[in-house]
Amino acid sequence: MLAVVGYLVTYAGVRFPGAEDIPAGFAAFEKIPTQVWVQMGFTWSAMEMINRDAFGLSEFPGDFRNGSKLDFGWDSQSDAWKRNKRSIELNNGRAAQMGILGIMVHENMGNLQDLPGF
């Protein structure tokens, strides 16, 4: 969902200060400075190292609590409730992936402006 929102906001012309000259969509890959790519690589690596289940403390795949006491009431719910919430999250993620895939396909086809709202 973050990819879809980020694409739509960038396509609408909203930019961070200092990045006003970077275009939206695939054209941005050519304009992003090398220092930004390096910074993103280090950030992604740090997030992967911190969030992986190195000690086997996760309740299920994708459980990023990694054995911490941070649960916001998750542990007090029934197994059926937990399974339902995980299913909802997976389905929302699949819908978001189809949304960004559709935007990417239409951008490459050159008819993004023909879509409603663009």
N, C-alpha and C positions, 0 to 999 in steps of 0.2 A: 504494500500500500504506500509505503514511503517513496518508492520509485515512481509510481503514478503521480502522486502529489508533487514530488520534486520536478518531474517533467512538466506538468501542467503549470506550475508556478514559474519555472524558468522560461517556458514558452510564452507566458503572459508578459515577460519582460522584467520580472523581479530578479535582482542580482545582489550579491554581497558587495560591499564597498571594495573597490579595486578589481572587481571581476566584471565590470560593465561591458568590456569588449569581447567576452567569451560568449559564443552563440549557444543556442539551445540544441538539444538532440545530439546526433552522432558527430556533427561538425565541431562540437566542443572538444573531442578527443585530440584533435590536431592543435588546438589553441591552449590547452592546459600546460603550464610550465613544468619542467622536469622536477623542480623542487616540490611541487604539489604532489606529483606522482610518488616521489620518495616518501613524503610525509604520509600519504594515504597507505602506502605499503607498510610502513612501520606501525601505523595505527591499526590496520587490519591484523597484522601479526600479533601485536600486543593483545588485541581483543580475543583472538583465537587461543593464545596461550593462557589467558586468564580464565576464559569460559569453558575450557575443555575439562572433562571429568577425569582428572589424573589419578584420583584416589578411589574411584568406584562408589562414590557416595550419591549418585543421582538415582532418583526413583524410577525414571524412564528416560529414553533418549530425547534430548532437547530440554531436559530439566537443568536450567542454568543456575539453580540455587547451589549446586555442588556441595550439599551437606550443610549449608549455613542455616542459621535459625530464622532466616527471613522467609516467612511463608504467607503472611496476610490472610490467614485462615484456611489455606489450602489443605493443610494436614488434618483439619477437623471435618472435612467433607467426605462423603461416601465415595466408594470406588466408581459407582455408576455416574455420579455427578462429575468426577474428575475426567472420566472417559468422554462424557458428553462435551465438556469444555475443551478438551484436547481436539475432539473431532470438529467442533466449531472453529477453532483456531486453524486447523489444517485446511478446512474448506475456505475460510477467508483468505488464507495464504495462496491457495490455488486460484481463487478468483482474481487476486491482485496480480499474480503471475500472468494470467491470461490478459488482464488489462494492459500491462506494460508491454506484453508481446504484441498485442493489437496495435498499440501506438507505434512501436518500433517498425512493424511491418508496413503500416501506412506511411510512415516517414520515408522508408526506403522506396516505396512505390511512388512517392511524390504527390500523393493526394491527401496529405494531412489537412490541408486547408478546406477540403471538401466535406470533412466530418462536421457534424453539428457541434457548435460551441468553439470551434477553432476559427 
